[in-house]
Amino acid sequence: MTATPTTTISTQSFRPRPPEAGPVERPRPVDPAEQHEIEQFLYFEAQLLDEARYSDWLDLLAEEVAYRMPSRGNRLHRDLTREAGGPGDLGHYDEDLATLRLRTARVQQTVAWSDNPPPRVVRAVTNVQATRPPDRGEDVFAVRSVVNAYRNRLADDTDHFTGFRADVLRRGPEGLLLAERTVYLADSVILAKNASLFL
């Protein structure tokens, strides 16, 4: 189960369409009620993270969750398929539920000086596109969204994190769950002092 695109992921590259190719294949969105449910799930998730309600956030994750943020490099057009790291490459995050529990426990410790005093973070989630992947059943959704996070700590320590996310959501007994997330930041180098926040 993977949400990681197998093609180039740059949003700024020039990619001509071969002359023999047909017209662009348009996404096949889910129905409006499902779209609304998915958007509200993502907005609620962002609220929980903004409020540092990490135990509540963990309840939204599937047992098999995979949470990744590969690093991105600066590549020429001919090398764009290697712009983002793949499985086995060094990235910013490559987490499962056990390590996410450890990370959330760590940031709540009084000796986690990167988060004490805690920062103020606001996440904006936009451009939500939801589809139903083929051969995955009626209760699995592939979701692409754009996320922008603003973080302020102390007096003038501010950071911006912007990128897009490739998620897989599945329906559990109590509602939607996040089964996979891959975050692609727009930055090739993170200039912040730390990347301890969740996107």
Secondary structure, DSSP 8 states (H G I E B T S, - for coil): -----SS---SS------TT--S-----B--HHHHHHHHHHHHHHHHHHHTT-HHHHHTTEEEEEEEEEE-B----GGGGGGSB--TTS-EEEEE-HHHHHHHHHHHTSTT-GGGSS--EEEEEEEEEEEE--TTS-TTEEEEEEEEEEEEEETTTEEEEEEEEEEEEEEEETTEEEEEEEEEEES-SS--SS---S--
